[in-house]
Amino acid sequence: MSGNIFALPKQFTLKSKSNGKYLKYVAEGPQSGLLQFSEDHHFSPYAKFESEPYSKSYKTKEELVHLRCFYNNKYWVGNSDHYISGDADVSEEVRSKPTCTLFKPEFLDDQGHTAARPLR
């Protein structure tokens, strides 16, 4: 189901509907660098994120964003295993590259549930 595009705020947290936990950057352990819904507190530095607009949005009219972790200032990258990591040092706008950091925020339903999908 395709949703409507919307603008993300500059700083945000994301809370899972299914487990009630906040998305966080995993800083240590075997899943270090990945993002997962396992944080209890929205005020944790691991659960804060920032959005940056796509540099070519004014030309393409696409409402795409780069997302980065507040904790380490690194960009989100979607990978082929359906995981998202927060470990890219620089933004990447070439969509065919595996290091692409562009995401498309969307409303998923009429109750305001949202998602940010990687673009590759």
Secondary structure, DSSP 8 states (H G I E B T S, - for coil): ----B----SEE--B-TTT--EEEE--SSTTTTBEEEEES-TTSGGG-EEEEE-TTHHHH----EEEEETTT--EEEE-TTS-EEEEESS----TTSTT--EEEEEE-STT--EEEEE--
